Amino acid sequence: MPEVTIMIGGRGFEVSCQEGEESYLHSAAKMLDNEAQVLSDQIGRMPEARMLLMAGLMLADKTAAVEDRIKEVEAVLAERDQELADLRAMPAPEPERIEVPIVPPQVTESLAELAARTEALAQEIEEKAQPAV
């Protein structure tokens, strides 16, 4: 088992860990050291046992808050999973009949304009074709 020296609150501690877990131990020790540093900055020098206890309690408080938040997020995720399952279980909607005009409105307008011009021309031709009295 590897022996690792960790620093917490400016004090060194020799601890053993499983092979390959040294980086996890250093990471955990760094978290504890950060909390101990906060205590040291606020209170000053204190007995080792009290410093470790207080730093551990501060970490436990943060951990509890994170666990509460995880539970909230898991509850929201469970709701979304249920909603998704409900949506997937729903039958497919009935197809809607949608009528699309074959002749676009612009063509209808153009034809109406042409018809009006044609009628005007026809009227003009009829007037010219009538014998003058």
N, C-alpha and C positions, 0 to 999 in steps of 0.2 A: 504494500500500500504506500503510495507516495505521501511524503510529508510536505505540507505547503505552509509557508509563512504568510499570514494575512495581516493587514494593518487596519485597526479599527480605533478611532479616536486617538490616533497618534501612538497607539500601543501595538506591539507585535504579538501575534498568537500563532503557535505551531499547531496545525490540525492535520489529520489524516483524511484521505478521501479515496474513492475507488479510482482505479487506473482509467485515465481518459476523462475524468470529471473535474480536473483542475480548473478549467476555464469557467465552469459553472460555479465552483466554489469562489473563485476570484470575483465573479460577477455578483454573487450574493453578498460577499464581504464588502464590495464596493457600495452596494445599496445600504448595508448596515453602517458603514463608515460615513456615508453622506448624512444619515440621520444623526449619528453620534456627533458629527461636525456641527450640525444645526444646534444640538443641545449644548455643545461646548461654546459655541458663539453666543448663545443666549444666557447660559447659566455660569459658564466657566468650568474650572476643574472640579471633578466630582469622583467619587469612588468608582472603580472599574465595574463592579457588579451593578451599581445603580445606573451607570451610563449605558451598559449593555441592556439592562431591563427596559429603560426608557426608550432607547433606540429601537429595541424589538417591539415594544408596544406601539410606537409610531408607525413602524412598518406593518404591523398587524392591522392597525386602523386603516392604512392605505389599502391593504389587501382586502379588507372587508368591504370597503367602498367599491373597489374594482369588482369584487364578486357580486355585489348588489347590482351594479351596472350591467354585468354579464347576464344576470338573471332577467333584468328588464329587456335587454336586447334579445335574449333567447325567447322570451314571451312574445315579443313583436314578430320575431322570425317564425315562431310557431303559428301565429295568426296569419301571416302571409303565406306560409306553406299550406294551411287549411284553405285559405281563399283560393290559392292556385289549384289545389286539388278539386275544390268545388267547381271552379271554372272549367277545368278539364273534364269533369264528370257531366257537365251540362250537355244536353243534346245540341246538335248543330242547329242554328237558326234556320227557319223556313226561308227558302229563297224568295226574294221580292221581285215582282214583275216591274221592270222599268222600261217605259217606252221612250225611245229616242227618235226624234223626228228625223225622217230620211232626208227631207229637203230642209236645208238650213234656212233660217229666217232671212238672211241676206238675199237668197235666190227668190224667195217669195216677194220680197220688196222690189227687186229688180223686175220680176215678171209683171207686177202690178204697174210699175212705172212704164214698162214697154206697152202694156195693154192700153194705158191712158194715152200714150203717144200715138199708138195705132188708131185708136178711136178718133183722136183729134185729126189725124191725117185722113182717115176715111171720111170724116165730116167735111173736111176741106175739099176733098176730091168730089164728093157729092154736090157740094155747092157750086163747084166749077163745071160740073157735068150738066147741071140743069140749064135748059135753054133760057136765055135772057128774054124777058118779056117786055 
